[in-house]
Amino acid sequence: MKLFLHICCAIDEYVTLKAIENKKLEIKTYFYNPNIFPYEEYIKRYRDVDFLNKEFNLKKIESTYDKNLFIENAKEFYRQEENSSRCEKCIRLRLENTAEKALENNYYSFSTTLMASPKKIYEKISSIGNEVSKKYKIKFFSENYKKIFPQSLARNQMSGKIYIQNYCGCLYGLINQNLRSIEKDKKDLKNLYERFFPFKDLWKFRGKSLIYSDYLPPHLTNLKQLLGIVKPGKLIIDEYNSRKLELYSKWLKCPGYNCRVEIRR
Ligand code: SF4
């Protein structure tokens, strides 16, 4: 079957392609995302989608970055949270354009990697896809890709190889995401002062590499609690201490946070 695949970003593309790799599909990709803000972010995502297209040997159809169309479409909903009417409009805009492009290129079946997105609700996207399918008389191929190939596995396999963004795409999503992260910072900092005062200086390692030393808690349970609050980008630990703490895997599950671990030999 020929499938015209709308791509929103590289990591969701990866999840989708892995989820459908056993179905003999002839895929053409289409990166149409006028919602992405700012333009530099659009280029960053586009570049890595292109990289994956080459890795999977997929052909693509070029699109335009029509940012005014998105702003026009979403302006009255700018205050809303993610997965609200603003998102419905944004997804419909992208899927309608994809359906039109698919038909123009003689494809009679389309789908979207948005269904693989961790923050999107599969049922909502599938239902918009089905409405677009009826309107344009084209088949909508719908599967819960992230259930078949989990995002966590994709992130493990592709971390450091492709750009993995931390917000959905638009300016409104970015503002909400920043506000949420300020709130999270405030909460974690308060926790650090209240529960781990002697370690308060570790705050400067938030999002950065933290090298394990004797200064850190010697017991894994306490260390996990501390890392769950500080949230460093990764924990670098030598082989001797990793054995002492029985820390052998690349990820350490901490309360509310998965910390990347690099064991240095
Ligand atoms: S949060 Fe995502 S889906 Fe919602 S409007 Fe913004 S870019 Fe579109």
py3Dmol code that shows the C-alpha trace and the ligand (Angstrom):
import py3Dmol

protein = """\
ATOM      1  CA  MET A   1       0.000   0.000   0.000  1.00  0.00           C
ATOM      2  CA  LYS A   2       1.175   3.546  -0.743  1.00  0.00           C
ATOM      3  CA  LEU A   3       1.136   5.813   2.320  1.00  0.00           C
ATOM      4  CA  PHE A   4       1.536   9.580   2.409  1.00  0.00           C
ATOM      5  CA  LEU A   5       2.969  10.281   5.863  1.00  0.00           C
ATOM      6  CA  HIS A   6       2.726  13.647   7.562  1.00  0.00           C
ATOM      7  CA  ILE A   7       5.822  14.185   9.754  1.00  0.00           C
ATOM      8  CA  CYS A   8       5.795  16.507  12.770  1.00  0.00           C
ATOM      9  CA  CYS A   9       9.332  15.878  14.103  1.00  0.00           C
ATOM     10  CA  ALA A  10      12.184  13.374  13.944  1.00  0.00           C
ATOM     11  CA  ILE A  11      11.544  11.480  17.174  1.00  0.00           C
ATOM     12  CA  ASP A  12       7.850  10.894  16.374  1.00  0.00           C
ATOM     13  CA  GLU A  13       8.846   9.911  12.842  1.00  0.00           C
ATOM     14  CA  TYR A  14      11.255   7.345  14.283  1.00  0.00           C
ATOM     15  CA  VAL A  15       8.571   5.858  16.589  1.00  0.00           C
ATOM     16  CA  THR A  16       6.121   5.653  13.678  1.00  0.00           C
ATOM     17  CA  LEU A  17       8.555   4.089  11.215  1.00  0.00           C
ATOM     18  CA  LYS A  18       9.605   1.468  13.776  1.00  0.00           C
ATOM     19  CA  ALA A  19       5.951   0.755  14.581  1.00  0.00           C
ATOM     20  CA  ILE A  20       5.065   0.092  10.946  1.00  0.00           C
ATOM     21  CA  GLU A  21       8.338  -1.338   9.691  1.00  0.00           C
ATOM     22  CA  ASN A  22       6.874  -4.812   9.114  1.00  0.00           C
ATOM     23  CA  LYS A  23       3.971  -3.600   6.995  1.00  0.00           C
ATOM     24  CA  LYS A  24       5.078  -3.436   3.419  1.00  0.00           C
ATOM     25  CA  LEU A  25       4.255   0.232   2.840  1.00  0.00           C
ATOM     26  CA  GLU A  26       5.521   2.481   0.122  1.00  0.00           C
ATOM     27  CA  ILE A  27       5.953   5.691   2.129  1.00  0.00           C
ATOM     28  CA  LYS A  28       6.371   9.262   1.008  1.00  0.00           C
ATOM     29  CA  THR A  29       7.000  11.803   3.786  1.00  0.00           C
ATOM     30  CA  TYR A  30       5.654  15.329   4.100  1.00  0.00           C
ATOM     31  CA  PHE A  31       6.946  17.765   6.750  1.00  0.00           C
ATOM     32  CA  TYR A  32       4.183  20.344   6.947  1.00  0.00           C
ATOM     33  CA  ASN A  33       4.240  22.316  10.219  1.00  0.00           C
ATOM     34  CA  PRO A  34       3.446  26.037   9.948  1.00  0.00           C
ATOM     35  CA  ASN A  35       2.806  25.936  13.719  1.00  0.00           C
ATOM     36  CA  ILE A  36       6.498  25.647  14.647  1.00  0.00           C
ATOM     37  CA  PHE A  37       8.024  28.689  16.319  1.00  0.00           C
ATOM     38  CA  PRO A  38      10.594  30.185  15.925  1.00  0.00           C
ATOM     39  CA  TYR A  39      11.896  29.597  12.396  1.00  0.00           C
ATOM     40  CA  GLU A  40      15.271  28.333  13.728  1.00  0.00           C
ATOM     41  CA  GLU A  41      13.347  25.597  15.547  1.00  0.00           C
ATOM     42  CA  TYR A  42      11.539  24.725  12.315  1.00  0.00           C
ATOM     43  CA  ILE A  43      14.880  24.337  10.518  1.00  0.00           C
ATOM     44  CA  LYS A  44      16.328  22.248  13.355  1.00  0.00           C
ATOM     45  CA  ARG A  45      13.405  19.810  13.204  1.00  0.00           C
ATOM     46  CA  TYR A  46      13.343  19.775   9.399  1.00  0.00           C
ATOM     47  CA  ARG A  47      17.072  18.955   9.224  1.00  0.00           C
ATOM     48  CA  ASP A  48      16.763  15.881  11.434  1.00  0.00           C
ATOM     49  CA  VAL A  49      13.604  14.672   9.708  1.00  0.00           C
ATOM     50  CA  ASP A  50      15.621  14.844   6.522  1.00  0.00           C
ATOM     51  CA  PHE A  51      18.393  12.856   8.184  1.00  0.00           C
ATOM     52  CA  LEU A  52      15.908  10.108   9.159  1.00  0.00           C
ATOM     53  CA  ASN A  53      14.367  10.100   5.671  1.00  0.00           C
ATOM     54  CA  LYS A  54      17.814   9.288   4.322  1.00  0.00           C
ATOM     55  CA  GLU A  55      18.458   6.653   7.015  1.00  0.00           C
ATOM     56  CA  PHE A  56      15.186   4.884   6.160  1.00  0.00           C
ATOM     57  CA  ASN A  57      15.573   5.521   2.451  1.00  0.00           C
ATOM     58  CA  LEU A  58      12.313   7.466   2.144  1.00  0.00           C
ATOM     59  CA  LYS A  59      11.308   9.979  -0.474  1.00  0.00           C
ATOM     60  CA  LYS A  60       9.793  13.298   0.586  1.00  0.00           C
ATOM     61  CA  ILE A  61       7.551  16.035  -0.766  1.00  0.00           C
ATOM     62  CA  GLU A  62       8.648  19.586   0.045  1.00  0.00           C
ATOM     63  CA  SER A  63       6.274  21.953   1.857  1.00  0.00           C
ATOM     64  CA  THR A  64       6.184  25.640   2.760  1.00  0.00           C
ATOM     65  CA  TYR A  65       6.572  27.301   6.167  1.00  0.00           C
ATOM     66  CA  ASP A  66       3.326  29.202   6.237  1.00  0.00           C
ATOM     67  CA  LYS A  67       3.514  30.603   9.772  1.00  0.00           C
ATOM     68  CA  ASN A  68       0.882  33.332   9.252  1.00  0.00           C
ATOM     69  CA  LEU A  69      -1.679  30.691   8.359  1.00  0.00           C
ATOM     70  CA  PHE A  70      -1.174  29.029  11.742  1.00  0.00           C
ATOM     71  CA  ILE A  71      -1.287  32.311  13.699  1.00  0.00           C
ATOM     72  CA  GLU A  72      -4.485  33.310  11.895  1.00  0.00           C
ATOM     73  CA  ASN A  73      -5.950  29.916  12.679  1.00  0.00           C
ATOM     74  CA  ALA A  74      -5.015  29.822  16.372  1.00  0.00           C
ATOM     75  CA  LYS A  75      -5.023  33.449  17.553  1.00  0.00           C
ATOM     76  CA  GLU A  76      -8.376  33.361  19.345  1.00  0.00           C
ATOM     77  CA  PHE A  77      -7.293  30.265  21.288  1.00  0.00           C
ATOM     78  CA  TYR A  78      -3.867  31.442  22.385  1.00  0.00           C
ATOM     79  CA  ARG A  79      -4.635  31.286  26.100  1.00  0.00           C
ATOM     80  CA  GLN A  80      -5.667  27.666  26.013  1.00  0.00           C
ATOM     81  CA  GLU A  81      -3.676  24.710  27.323  1.00  0.00           C
ATOM     82  CA  GLU A  82      -2.283  21.917  25.192  1.00  0.00           C
ATOM     83  CA  ASN A  83      -4.833  19.441  23.747  1.00  0.00           C
ATOM     84  CA  SER A  84      -7.513  22.150  23.666  1.00  0.00           C
ATOM     85  CA  SER A  85      -9.439  23.603  20.674  1.00  0.00           C
ATOM     86  CA  ARG A  86      -6.246  25.400  19.612  1.00  0.00           C
ATOM     87  CA  CYS A  87      -4.535  22.044  19.141  1.00  0.00           C
ATOM     88  CA  GLU A  88      -7.571  20.623  17.355  1.00  0.00           C
ATOM     89  CA  LYS A  89      -7.431  23.493  14.855  1.00  0.00           C
ATOM     90  CA  CYS A  90      -3.679  23.147  14.475  1.00  0.00           C
ATOM     91  CA  ILE A  91      -3.879  19.396  13.838  1.00  0.00           C
ATOM     92  CA  ARG A  92      -6.810  19.796  11.422  1.00  0.00           C
ATOM     93  CA  LEU A  93      -4.906  22.468   9.478  1.00  0.00           C
ATOM     94  CA  ARG A  94      -1.929  20.170   9.052  1.00  0.00           C
ATOM     95  CA  LEU A  95      -3.959  17.068   8.227  1.00  0.00           C
ATOM     96  CA  GLU A  96      -6.180  18.832   5.676  1.00  0.00           C
ATOM     97  CA  ASN A  97      -3.128  20.183   3.902  1.00  0.00           C
ATOM     98  CA  THR A  98      -1.563  16.688   4.003  1.00  0.00           C
ATOM     99  CA  ALA A  99      -4.687  15.093   2.506  1.00  0.00           C
ATOM    100  CA  GLU A 100      -4.698  17.649  -0.328  1.00  0.00           C
ATOM    101  CA  LYS A 101      -1.007  17.106  -1.033  1.00  0.00           C
ATOM    102  CA  ALA A 102      -1.428  13.321  -0.941  1.00  0.00           C
ATOM    103  CA  LEU A 103      -4.186  13.435  -3.579  1.00  0.00           C
ATOM    104  CA  GLU A 104      -2.168  15.817  -5.733  1.00  0.00           C
ATOM    105  CA  ASN A 105       0.619  13.223  -5.695  1.00  0.00           C
ATOM    106  CA  ASN A 106      -1.684  10.253  -6.402  1.00  0.00           C
ATOM    107  CA  TYR A 107      -1.611   8.839  -2.877  1.00  0.00           C
ATOM    108  CA  TYR A 108      -4.973   7.590  -1.596  1.00  0.00           C
ATOM    109  CA  SER A 109      -3.976   6.827   1.961  1.00  0.00           C
ATOM    110  CA  PHE A 110      -2.419   9.160   4.540  1.00  0.00           C
ATOM    111  CA  SER A 111      -1.336   9.177   8.161  1.00  0.00           C
ATOM    112  CA  THR A 112       0.501  11.364  10.682  1.00  0.00           C
ATOM    113  CA  THR A 113       3.367  10.901  13.116  1.00  0.00           C
ATOM    114  CA  LEU A 114       1.427  13.130  15.530  1.00  0.00           C
ATOM    115  CA  MET A 115      -0.192   9.903  16.731  1.00  0.00           C
ATOM    116  CA  ALA A 116       3.241   8.924  18.097  1.00  0.00           C
ATOM    117  CA  SER A 117       3.657  12.138  20.065  1.00  0.00           C
ATOM    118  CA  PRO A 118       3.944  11.596  23.854  1.00  0.00           C
ATOM    119  CA  LYS A 119       1.831  14.643  24.686  1.00  0.00           C
ATOM    120  CA  LYS A 120      -0.913  14.101  22.141  1.00  0.00           C
ATOM    121  CA  ILE A 121      -4.053  12.027  22.653  1.00  0.00           C
ATOM    122  CA  TYR A 122      -4.196   9.261  20.062  1.00  0.00           C
ATOM    123  CA  GLU A 123      -8.004   9.050  19.986  1.00  0.00           C
ATOM    124  CA  LYS A 124      -8.355  12.805  19.312  1.00  0.00           C
ATOM    125  CA  ILE A 125      -5.910  12.789  16.402  1.00  0.00           C
ATOM    126  CA  SER A 126      -7.414   9.641  14.975  1.00  0.00           C
ATOM    127  CA  SER A 127     -10.878  11.188  15.091  1.00  0.00           C
ATOM    128  CA  ILE A 128      -9.695  14.390  13.316  1.00  0.00           C
ATOM    129  CA  GLY A 129      -7.927  12.188  10.750  1.00  0.00           C
ATOM    130  CA  ASN A 130     -11.141  10.281  10.095  1.00  0.00           C
ATOM    131  CA  GLU A 131     -13.102  13.527   9.605  1.00  0.00           C
ATOM    132  CA  VAL A 132     -10.487  14.797   7.143  1.00  0.00           C
ATOM    133  CA  SER A 133     -10.584  11.414   5.429  1.00  0.00           C
ATOM    134  CA  LYS A 134     -14.357  11.738   4.822  1.00  0.00           C
ATOM    135  CA  LYS A 135     -14.058  15.343   3.653  1.00  0.00           C
ATOM    136  CA  TYR A 136     -11.297  14.628   1.125  1.00  0.00           C
ATOM    137  CA  LYS A 137     -12.329  11.054   0.244  1.00  0.00           C
ATOM    138  CA  ILE A 138      -8.967   9.582   1.098  1.00  0.00           C
ATOM    139  CA  LYS A 139      -8.192   6.725   3.507  1.00  0.00           C
ATOM    140  CA  PHE A 140      -6.749   7.628   6.917  1.00  0.00           C
ATOM    141  CA  PHE A 141      -4.310   5.038   8.215  1.00  0.00           C
ATOM    142  CA  SER A 142      -4.577   5.134  11.981  1.00  0.00           C
ATOM    143  CA  GLU A 143      -2.645   3.147  14.587  1.00  0.00           C
ATOM    144  CA  ASN A 144      -1.487   3.943  18.081  1.00  0.00           C
ATOM    145  CA  TYR A 145       2.168   3.992  17.053  1.00  0.00           C
ATOM    146  CA  LYS A 146       3.557   4.833  20.490  1.00  0.00           C
ATOM    147  CA  LYS A 147       1.829   1.768  21.928  1.00  0.00           C
ATOM    148  CA  ILE A 148       3.521  -0.472  19.363  1.00  0.00           C
ATOM    149  CA  PHE A 149       6.955   1.167  19.680  1.00  0.00           C
ATOM    150  CA  PRO A 150       7.309   3.114  22.974  1.00  0.00           C
ATOM    151  CA  GLN A 151       8.691   6.655  22.986  1.00  0.00           C
ATOM    152  CA  SER A 152      11.060   5.724  25.850  1.00  0.00           C
ATOM    153  CA  LEU A 153      12.697   3.056  23.677  1.00  0.00           C
ATOM    154  CA  ALA A 154      12.962   5.463  20.734  1.00  0.00           C
ATOM    155  CA  ARG A 155      14.562   8.122  22.948  1.00  0.00           C
ATOM    156  CA  ASN A 156      17.021   5.574  24.280  1.00  0.00           C
ATOM    157  CA  GLN A 157      18.020   4.491  20.798  1.00  0.00           C
ATOM    158  CA  MET A 158      18.167   7.954  19.237  1.00  0.00           C
ATOM    159  CA  SER A 159      19.443  10.139  22.077  1.00  0.00           C
ATOM    160  CA  GLY A 160      22.414  12.143  20.778  1.00  0.00           C
ATOM    161  CA  LYS A 161      21.663  11.148  17.169  1.00  0.00           C
ATOM    162  CA  ILE A 162      18.678  13.378  16.443  1.00  0.00           C
ATOM    163  CA  TYR A 163      17.266  16.555  17.937  1.00  0.00           C
ATOM    164  CA  ILE A 164      14.586  15.747  20.532  1.00  0.00           C
ATOM    165  CA  GLN A 165      12.589  18.877  21.344  1.00  0.00           C
ATOM    166  CA  ASN A 166      10.967  19.583  24.696  1.00  0.00           C
ATOM    167  CA  TYR A 167       7.842  21.442  23.562  1.00  0.00           C
ATOM    168  CA  CYS A 168       5.148  20.704  21.035  1.00  0.00           C
ATOM    169  CA  GLY A 169       6.025  23.438  18.550  1.00  0.00           C
ATOM    170  CA  CYS A 170       4.057  26.696  18.647  1.00  0.00           C
ATOM    171  CA  LEU A 171       4.761  29.933  20.502  1.00  0.00           C
ATOM    172  CA  TYR A 172       1.815  29.321  22.858  1.00  0.00           C
ATOM    173  CA  GLY A 173       3.075  25.836  23.693  1.00  0.00           C
ATOM    174  CA  LEU A 174       6.545  27.263  24.287  1.00  0.00           C
ATOM    175  CA  ILE A 175       5.224  29.929  26.692  1.00  0.00           C
ATOM    176  CA  ASN A 176       3.187  27.347  28.623  1.00  0.00           C
ATOM    177  CA  GLN A 177       6.138  24.991  28.726  1.00  0.00           C
ATOM    178  CA  ASN A 178       8.424  27.756  30.081  1.00  0.00           C
ATOM    179  CA  LEU A 179       5.881  28.728  32.727  1.00  0.00           C
ATOM    180  CA  ARG A 180       5.558  25.100  33.786  1.00  0.00           C
ATOM    181  CA  SER A 181       9.299  24.715  33.957  1.00  0.00           C
ATOM    182  CA  ILE A 182       9.660  27.875  36.108  1.00  0.00           C
ATOM    183  CA  GLU A 183       7.068  26.399  38.489  1.00  0.00           C
ATOM    184  CA  LYS A 184       8.942  23.083  38.546  1.00  0.00           C
ATOM    185  CA  ASP A 185      12.253  24.865  39.235  1.00  0.00           C
ATOM    186  CA  LYS A 186      10.695  26.738  42.158  1.00  0.00           C
ATOM    187  CA  LYS A 187       9.244  23.540  43.624  1.00  0.00           C
ATOM    188  CA  ASP A 188      12.463  21.549  43.250  1.00  0.00           C
ATOM    189  CA  LEU A 189      14.640  24.304  44.676  1.00  0.00           C
ATOM    190  CA  LYS A 190      12.385  24.550  47.722  1.00  0.00           C
ATOM    191  CA  ASN A 191      12.598  20.770  48.126  1.00  0.00           C
ATOM    192  CA  LEU A 192      16.395  20.848  47.852  1.00  0.00           C
ATOM    193  CA  TYR A 193      16.673  23.439  50.605  1.00  0.00           C
ATOM    194  CA  GLU A 194      14.186  21.669  52.854  1.00  0.00           C
ATOM    195  CA  ARG A 195      15.387  18.082  52.405  1.00  0.00           C
ATOM    196  CA  PHE A 196      19.010  18.246  51.275  1.00  0.00           C
ATOM    197  CA  PHE A 197      20.333  21.562  52.568  1.00  0.00           C
ATOM    198  CA  PRO A 198      24.023  20.431  52.731  1.00  0.00           C
ATOM    199  CA  PHE A 199      23.781  19.656  48.989  1.00  0.00           C
ATOM    200  CA  LYS A 200      22.183  22.957  47.946  1.00  0.00           C
ATOM    201  CA  ASP A 201      25.195  23.889  45.768  1.00  0.00           C
ATOM    202  CA  LEU A 202      24.347  20.995  43.457  1.00  0.00           C
ATOM    203  CA  TRP A 203      21.564  23.140  41.997  1.00  0.00           C
ATOM    204  CA  LYS A 204      24.084  24.549  39.533  1.00  0.00           C
ATOM    205  CA  PHE A 205      24.218  21.084  37.911  1.00  0.00           C
ATOM    206  CA  ARG A 206      20.549  21.134  36.955  1.00  0.00           C
ATOM    207  CA  GLY A 207      20.421  20.083  33.280  1.00  0.00           C
ATOM    208  CA  LYS A 208      24.230  19.718  33.276  1.00  0.00           C
ATOM    209  CA  SER A 209      26.678  16.845  33.784  1.00  0.00           C
ATOM    210  CA  LEU A 210      27.275  15.923  37.403  1.00  0.00           C
ATOM    211  CA  ILE A 211      30.392  13.913  38.256  1.00  0.00           C
ATOM    212  CA  TYR A 212      29.929  11.436  41.094  1.00  0.00           C
ATOM    213  CA  SER A 213      32.195  12.064  44.083  1.00  0.00           C
ATOM    214  CA  ASP A 214      32.395  11.077  47.754  1.00  0.00           C
ATOM    215  CA  TYR A 215      30.573  14.312  48.493  1.00  0.00           C
ATOM    216  CA  LEU A 216      27.315  12.757  47.184  1.00  0.00           C
ATOM    217  CA  PRO A 217      25.097  10.494  49.351  1.00  0.00           C
ATOM    218  CA  PRO A 218      26.728   7.046  49.632  1.00  0.00           C
ATOM    219  CA  HIS A 219      23.405   5.146  49.525  1.00  0.00           C
ATOM    220  CA  LEU A 220      21.550   4.652  46.269  1.00  0.00           C
ATOM    221  CA  THR A 221      18.113   5.455  47.736  1.00  0.00           C
ATOM    222  CA  ASN A 222      19.261   8.863  48.981  1.00  0.00           C
ATOM    223  CA  LEU A 223      21.229   9.538  45.815  1.00  0.00           C
ATOM    224  CA  LYS A 224      18.131   8.823  43.704  1.00  0.00           C
ATOM    225  CA  GLN A 225      16.036  11.216  45.778  1.00  0.00           C
ATOM    226  CA  LEU A 226      18.643  13.939  45.425  1.00  0.00           C
ATOM    227  CA  LEU A 227      19.023  13.405  41.657  1.00  0.00           C
ATOM    228  CA  GLY A 228      15.229  13.435  41.282  1.00  0.00           C
ATOM    229  CA  ILE A 229      15.247  16.952  42.732  1.00  0.00           C
ATOM    230  CA  VAL A 230      18.391  18.378  41.085  1.00  0.00           C
ATOM    231  CA  LYS A 231      17.728  16.718  37.695  1.00  0.00           C
ATOM    232  CA  PRO A 232      21.227  16.910  36.200  1.00  0.00           C
ATOM    233  CA  GLY A 233      21.628  16.299  32.455  1.00  0.00           C
ATOM    234  CA  LYS A 234      23.557  13.145  33.328  1.00  0.00           C
ATOM    235  CA  LEU A 235      25.480  11.503  36.122  1.00  0.00           C
ATOM    236  CA  ILE A 236      29.087  10.596  35.313  1.00  0.00           C
ATOM    237  CA  ILE A 237      30.413   7.871  37.553  1.00  0.00           C
ATOM    238  CA  ASP A 238      33.617   5.816  37.588  1.00  0.00           C
ATOM    239  CA  GLU A 239      33.551   2.018  37.411  1.00  0.00           C
ATOM    240  CA  TYR A 240      34.588   1.503  41.045  1.00  0.00           C
ATOM    241  CA  ASN A 241      31.741   3.622  42.450  1.00  0.00           C
ATOM    242  CA  SER A 242      29.207   2.280  39.965  1.00  0.00           C
ATOM    243  CA  ARG A 243      29.998  -1.250  41.235  1.00  0.00           C
ATOM    244  CA  LYS A 244      29.801  -0.060  44.838  1.00  0.00           C
ATOM    245  CA  LEU A 245      26.341   1.383  44.215  1.00  0.00           C
ATOM    246  CA  GLU A 246      25.337  -1.515  41.916  1.00  0.00           C
ATOM    247  CA  LEU A 247      24.636   0.996  39.223  1.00  0.00           C
ATOM    248  CA  TYR A 248      25.067  -0.729  35.860  1.00  0.00           C
ATOM    249  CA  SER A 249      22.468   0.604  33.432  1.00  0.00           C
ATOM    250  CA  LYS A 250      22.422   3.737  31.264  1.00  0.00           C
ATOM    251  CA  TRP A 251      19.408   5.161  33.083  1.00  0.00           C
ATOM    252  CA  LEU A 252      18.701   5.544  36.773  1.00  0.00           C
ATOM    253  CA  LYS A 253      15.051   5.723  37.721  1.00  0.00           C
ATOM    254  CA  CYS A 254      14.721   8.489  40.311  1.00  0.00           C
ATOM    255  CA  PRO A 255      11.463   9.822  41.805  1.00  0.00           C
ATOM    256  CA  GLY A 256       9.794  11.722  38.936  1.00  0.00           C
ATOM    257  CA  TYR A 257      12.938  11.736  36.796  1.00  0.00           C
ATOM    258  CA  ASN A 258      15.041   9.338  34.735  1.00  0.00           C
ATOM    259  CA  CYS A 259      18.694  10.281  35.068  1.00  0.00           C
ATOM    260  CA  ARG A 260      21.127   9.374  32.280  1.00  0.00           C
ATOM    261  CA  VAL A 261      24.221   7.593  33.582  1.00  0.00           C
ATOM    262  CA  GLU A 262      27.645   7.475  31.986  1.00  0.00           C
ATOM    263  CA  ILE A 263      30.036   4.953  33.463  1.00  0.00           C
ATOM    264  CA  ARG A 264      33.652   5.943  32.844  1.00  0.00           C
ATOM    265  CA  ARG A 265      36.277   3.231  32.686  1.00  0.00           C
TER     266      ARG A 265
END
"""
ligand_1 = """\
8
SF4
S 0.579 22.938 21.351
Fe 1.181 21.765 19.530
S -0.704 20.944 18.613
Fe -1.233 22.576 20.065
S -1.400 24.386 18.836
Fe 0.675 24.353 19.618
S 1.877 23.259 18.086
Fe -0.269 22.897 17.624
"""
view = py3Dmol.view(width=600, height=400)
view.addModel(protein, "pdb")
view.setStyle({"model": 0}, {"cartoon": {"style": "trace"}})
view.addModel(ligand_1, "xyz")
view.setStyle({"model": 1}, {"stick": {}})
view.zoomTo()
view.show()
